[in-house]
Amino acid sequence: MLTGTLYEPDSQEPFEHVTITNLSTRGVGFQCLSPDIQVGQRYTIIFVLGDDAMTRFEEDIVVRHVQADHTAGAEFVAPERDTFALDVYLMTLSVSSWQAVSHPSRTS
C-alpha cells in the first residue's frame, strides 16, 4: 500500500495525507479524509514508490472526480514529464500480477 501527501499550490505545509488506490502513467487515485477535495482543484502529490530504490515521486495533479466516500481520481498535469521510474515500477507490478495468475503456487 502506497501513501502520499497532497500540498496546495505554493504551500510547504501538507494539506492532506492520502492512501494511493490506483496508479497509472497518466494519473492517480487516492482515498482521503477531507471532504474539502473538489473537482478541478490542483495539488502537488508526493509519495514514495514501493521499488527497491524507494523512488520519491512528486507530481502536480488536477482532481477529475470525487466520490462520496472521499475517493478521488486525479490526472497528472505535465504530459511531457520523465516517468521512467514510474514506468518501470508499474511494469514490475504488471509482470508480478501476471505471474501470480499464470503460475499460481501449488501446495502438495
CYANA upper distance limits for C-alpha pairs under 8 A (distance plus 0.5 A):
  1 MET  CA     19 THR  CA      7.91
  1 MET  CA     20 ILE  CA      7.58
  1 MET  CA     21 THR  CA      8.49
  2 LEU  CA     19 THR  CA      6.59
  2 LEU  CA     20 ILE  CA      5.79
  2 LEU  CA     21 THR  CA      8.34
  2 LEU  CA     47 PHE  CA      7.78
  2 LEU  CA     48 VAL  CA      7.76
  2 LEU  CA     49 LEU  CA      7.62
  2 LEU  CA     50 GLY  CA      7.66
  3 THR  CA     17 HIS  CA      7.84
  3 THR  CA     18 VAL  CA      6.18
  3 THR  CA     19 THR  CA      4.90
  3 THR  CA     20 ILE  CA      6.02
  3 THR  CA     47 PHE  CA      6.71
  3 THR  CA     48 VAL  CA      8.17
  4 GLY  CA     17 HIS  CA      6.32
  4 GLY  CA     18 VAL  CA      5.69
  4 GLY  CA     19 THR  CA      6.72
  4 GLY  CA     20 ILE  CA      7.34
  4 GLY  CA     45 ILE  CA      7.16
  4 GLY  CA     46 ILE  CA      5.95
  4 GLY  CA     47 PHE  CA      4.78
  4 GLY  CA     48 VAL  CA      7.85
  5 THR  CA     14 PRO  CA      6.93
  5 THR  CA     15 PHE  CA      7.83
  5 THR  CA     16 GLU  CA      6.25
  5 THR  CA     17 HIS  CA      4.93
  5 THR  CA     18 VAL  CA      6.33
  5 THR  CA     45 ILE  CA      6.11
  5 THR  CA     46 ILE  CA      5.84
  5 THR  CA     47 PHE  CA      7.07
  6 LEU  CA     14 PRO  CA      6.55
  6 LEU  CA     15 PHE  CA      5.97
  6 LEU  CA     16 GLU  CA      5.63
  6 LEU  CA     17 HIS  CA      6.76
  6 LEU  CA     18 VAL  CA      7.80
  6 LEU  CA     43 TYR  CA      6.57
  6 LEU  CA     44 THR  CA      6.13
  6 LEU  CA     45 ILE  CA      5.08
  6 LEU  CA     46 ILE  CA      7.11
  7 TYR  CA     11 SER  CA      6.79
  7 TYR  CA     12 GLN  CA      7.47
  7 TYR  CA     13 GLU  CA      7.10
  7 TYR  CA     14 PRO  CA      5.53
  7 TYR  CA     15 PHE  CA      5.53
  7 TYR  CA     16 GLU  CA      7.60
  7 TYR  CA     43 TYR  CA      5.94
  7 TYR  CA     44 THR  CA      5.57
  7 TYR  CA     45 ILE  CA      6.89
  8 GLU  CA     14 PRO  CA      8.13
  8 GLU  CA     15 PHE  CA      6.79
  8 GLU  CA     42 ARG  CA      7.45
  8 GLU  CA     43 TYR  CA      5.33
  8 GLU  CA     44 THR  CA      6.96
  9 PRO  CA     42 ARG  CA      7.42
  9 PRO  CA     43 TYR  CA      6.32
  9 PRO  CA     44 THR  CA      7.34
 16 GLU  CA     32 CYS  CA      7.61
 16 GLU  CA     33 LEU  CA      8.16
 16 GLU  CA     34 SER  CA      7.70
 17 HIS  CA     32 CYS  CA      7.25
 17 HIS  CA     33 LEU  CA      8.47
 18 VAL  CA     30 PHE  CA      6.56
 18 VAL  CA     31 GLN  CA      6.07
 18 VAL  CA     32 CYS  CA      5.36
 18 VAL  CA     33 LEU  CA      8.12
 19 THR  CA     30 PHE  CA      5.87
 19 THR  CA     31 GLN  CA      5.65
 19 THR  CA     32 CYS  CA      7.23
 20 ILE  CA     28 VAL  CA      7.64
 20 ILE  CA     29 GLY  CA      6.42
 20 ILE  CA     30 PHE  CA      4.85
 20 ILE  CA     31 GLN  CA      7.02
 21 THR  CA     28 VAL  CA      8.15
 21 THR  CA     29 GLY  CA      5.72
 21 THR  CA     30 PHE  CA      5.41
 21 THR  CA     31 GLN  CA      7.15
 22 ASN  CA     28 VAL  CA      6.05
 22 ASN  CA     29 GLY  CA      5.01
 22 ASN  CA     30 PHE  CA      7.18
 23 LEU  CA     27 GLY  CA      6.70
 23 LEU  CA     28 VAL  CA      5.06
 23 LEU  CA     29 GLY  CA      6.73
 24 SER  CA     28 VAL  CA      6.76
 24 SER  CA     90 LEU  CA      7.76
 25 THR  CA     83 THR  CA      7.74
 25 THR  CA     86 LEU  CA      7.43
 25 THR  CA     87 ASP  CA      7.27
 26 ARG  CA     75 GLU  CA      6.47
 26 ARG  CA     76 PHE  CA      6.25
 26 ARG  CA     79 PRO  CA      8.31
 27 GLY  CA     61 ILE  CA      8.17
 27 GLY  CA     73 GLY  CA      7.92
 27 GLY  CA     74 ALA  CA      6.05
 27 GLY  CA     75 GLU  CA      4.65
 27 GLY  CA     76 PHE  CA      5.49
 28 VAL  CA     73 GLY  CA      6.40
 28 VAL  CA     74 ALA  CA      5.90
 28 VAL  CA     75 GLU  CA      6.96
 28 VAL  CA     76 PHE  CA      8.07
 29 GLY  CA     71 THR  CA      7.73
 29 GLY  CA     72 ALA  CA      6.12
 29 GLY  CA     73 GLY  CA      4.77
 29 GLY  CA     74 ALA  CA      6.69
 30 PHE  CA     71 THR  CA      6.19
 30 PHE  CA     72 ALA  CA      5.91
 30 PHE  CA     73 GLY  CA      6.94
 31 GLN  CA     70 HIS  CA      6.40
 31 GLN  CA     71 THR  CA      4.87
 31 GLN  CA     72 ALA  CA      6.81
 32 CYS  CA     70 HIS  CA      6.06
 32 CYS  CA     71 THR  CA      6.84
 32 CYS  CA     72 ALA  CA      8.20
 33 LEU  CA     70 HIS  CA      6.92
 34 SER  CA     70 HIS  CA      7.50
 35 PRO  CA     70 HIS  CA      6.96
 37 ILE  CA     41 GLN  CA      7.78
 37 ILE  CA     63 VAL  CA      8.48
 37 ILE  CA     66 VAL  CA      7.86
 37 ILE  CA     70 HIS  CA      8.30
 37 ILE  CA     72 ALA  CA      8.49
 38 GLN  CA     63 VAL  CA      7.37
 38 GLN  CA     65 HIS  CA      8.26
 38 GLN  CA     66 VAL  CA      7.25
 39 VAL  CA     62 VAL  CA      8.27
 39 VAL  CA     63 VAL  CA      5.50
 39 VAL  CA     64 ARG  CA      5.78
 39 VAL  CA     65 HIS  CA      5.99
 39 VAL  CA     66 VAL  CA      6.99
 40 GLY  CA     62 VAL  CA      6.32
 40 GLY  CA     63 VAL  CA      5.67
 40 GLY  CA     64 ARG  CA      6.65
 41 GLN  CA     62 VAL  CA      6.13
 41 GLN  CA     63 VAL  CA      6.04
 42 ARG  CA     60 ASP  CA      7.63
 42 ARG  CA     61 ILE  CA      6.12
 42 ARG  CA     62 VAL  CA      4.92
 42 ARG  CA     63 VAL  CA      6.97
 43 TYR  CA     60 ASP  CA      6.28
 43 TYR  CA     61 ILE  CA      5.91
 43 TYR  CA     62 VAL  CA      6.97
 44 THR  CA     58 GLU  CA      7.33
 44 THR  CA     59 GLU  CA      6.03
 44 THR  CA     60 ASP  CA      4.77
 44 THR  CA     61 ILE  CA      6.42
 45 ILE  CA     57 PHE  CA      8.47
 45 ILE  CA     58 GLU  CA      6.21
 45 ILE  CA     59 GLU  CA      6.03
 45 ILE  CA     60 ASP  CA      6.80
 45 ILE  CA     61 ILE  CA      7.43
 46 ILE  CA     56 ARG  CA      7.69
 46 ILE  CA     57 PHE  CA      6.10
 46 ILE  CA     58 GLU  CA      4.92
 46 ILE  CA     59 GLU  CA      7.16
 47 PHE  CA     56 ARG  CA      6.45
 47 PHE  CA     57 PHE  CA      5.85
 47 PHE  CA     58 GLU  CA      7.19
 48 VAL  CA     54 MET  CA      6.33
 48 VAL  CA     55 THR  CA      5.97
 48 VAL  CA     56 ARG  CA      4.91
 48 VAL  CA     57 PHE  CA      6.23
 49 LEU  CA     54 MET  CA      6.07
 49 LEU  CA     55 THR  CA      5.77
 49 LEU  CA     56 ARG  CA      6.90
 49 LEU  CA     57 PHE  CA      7.35
 49 LEU  CA     86 LEU  CA      8.20
 49 LEU  CA     89 TYR  CA      7.83
 50 GLY  CA     54 MET  CA      6.32
 50 GLY  CA     55 THR  CA      8.04
 50 GLY  CA     89 TYR  CA      8.23
 51 ASP  CA     55 THR  CA      7.19
 51 ASP  CA     89 TYR  CA      6.86
 55 THR  CA     85 ALA  CA      7.74
 59 GLU  CA     76 PHE  CA      7.14
 59 GLU  CA     77 VAL  CA      8.24
 60 ASP  CA     76 PHE  CA      6.44
 60 ASP  CA     77 VAL  CA      6.09
 60 ASP  CA     78 ALA  CA      7.74
 61 ILE  CA     74 ALA  CA      6.40
 61 ILE  CA     75 GLU  CA      5.90
 61 ILE  CA     76 PHE  CA      4.98
 61 ILE  CA     77 VAL  CA      5.64
 62 VAL  CA     74 ALA  CA      5.81
 62 VAL  CA     75 GLU  CA      5.97
 62 VAL  CA     76 PHE  CA      7.14
 62 VAL  CA     77 VAL  CA      6.94
 63 VAL  CA     72 ALA  CA      7.46
 63 VAL  CA     73 GLY  CA      6.42
 63 VAL  CA     74 ALA  CA      4.63
 63 VAL  CA     75 GLU  CA      7.01
 64 ARG  CA     72 ALA  CA      8.05
 64 ARG  CA     73 GLY  CA      6.18
 64 ARG  CA     74 ALA  CA      5.60
 64 ARG  CA     75 GLU  CA      7.20
 65 HIS  CA     72 ALA  CA      6.07
 65 HIS  CA     73 GLY  CA      5.79
 65 HIS  CA     74 ALA  CA      7.53
 66 VAL  CA     70 HIS  CA      6.77
 66 VAL  CA     71 THR  CA      6.29
 66 VAL  CA     72 ALA  CA      4.81
 66 VAL  CA     73 GLY  CA      7.06
 67 GLN  CA     71 THR  CA      5.72
 67 GLN  CA     72 ALA  CA      6.72
 83 THR  CA     87 ASP  CA      6.38
 84 PHE  CA     88 VAL  CA      6.68
 85 ALA  CA     89 TYR  CA      6.62
 86 LEU  CA     90 LEU  CA      6.58
 87 ASP  CA     91 MET  CA      6.53
 88 VAL  CA     92 THR  CA      6.57
 89 TYR  CA     93 LEU  CA      6.84
 90 LEU  CA     94 SER  CA      6.61
 91 MET  CA     95 VAL  CA      6.65
 92 THR  CA     96 SER  CA      6.62
 93 LEU  CA     97 SER  CA      6.62
 94 SER  CA     98 TRP  CA      6.66
 95 VAL  CA     99 GLN  CA      6.61
 96 SER  CA    100 ALA  CA      6.72
 97 SER  CA    101 VAL  CA      6.86
 98 TRP  CA    102 SER  CA      6.41
 99 GLN  CA    103 HIS  CA      6.00
 99 GLN  CA    104 PRO  CA      8.08
100 ALA  CA    104 PRO  CA      5.81
100 ALA  CA    105 SER  CA      8.30
